[in-house]
Amino acid sequence: MDLDWHSVRADYTVFADDAVLALNKPSGISVTGERHDTDLVELAQAAGTQLYPVHRIDKVTSGLVLLATDLAAHGPLTRQFNNQTARKTYLAIVADADLPDRGEIDLPLSVGRKNRVRIAAPREAIKREGDRWFVDEADLLPAKNYPSRTDFTTVARRGEHALLALRPVTGRRHQIRVQLAWIGHPILGDPLFDRTAALPRTHLHSWKLGLDANWLTPPVLDLEATPGPDFWTPLTTDPDEAAALLEAAKTGG
């Protein structure tokens, strides 16, 4: 993807002030730290702008990413992610078989071979009771594991697919992607887990973000990034129906 920082900032800015910049990142662009790609931080730096990522979203994920432009704002914002007080909501389109209207995925993560994130237990040890997925402590693998929980609401169903609004209580790397795949509902187009179709993008979107921001009045940063038309294609190509689905997510998610 041929990128120009001034075009990226003009096309994708959701919010900007003297302390932060929030972008509605397209799928396919890295935030930072990708060895073989030009990422947003590198792109901005080449244009004379220093960015300090407050958090990261995967290259394949679209949507909100918050970057500090004032180093003094970076620490207080990052700590809210570390302390799990940041309020995050994602949208995802998944394979739907028997998803409940609301659910809780309480499955710890670990890191396996080649630095791949996985559930910290054998797949067959995953249990479901009602609307909750979990593993017993006795079934955890003998390696370091990280408690990880995601709550979700099923917003809409269209044939074999469903639109979910997801709230990651924790914020582990690849958390939503791994947990959904291991309970049998992979995100459509996910190159790690969806083997059923070669879709042009992964249908995971960082939708809403809420943080305390003491330099603002009131001292709250509430951000929202609308998904682009390409996000909705497994469900609809009708812009009006996509808008109705987004409104349903706001009401129920």
Salt bridges, closest charged atoms under 4 A:
ASP37 OD2 - LYS59 NZ 2.63
ASP58 OD2 - HIS174 ND1 2.97
ASP58 OD2 - ARG177 NH1 2.79
ASP96 OD2 - ARG157 NE 3.27
ASP98 OD2 - ARG128 NH1 3.26
ASP98 OD1 - HIS185 NE2 3.62
ASP101 OD1 - ARG157 NH1 3.45
GLU104 OE2 - ARG132 NE 3.29
ASP106 OD2 - ARG132 NH2 3.04
ASP136 OD2 - LYS127 NZ 2.25
ASP151 OD2 - ARG149 NH2 2.76
ASP190 OD1 - ARG177 NH2 2.68
GLU224 OE2 - LYS250 NZ 3.33
ASP230 OD2 - ARG201 NH1 3.40
GLU241 OE2 - ARG158 NE 3.11
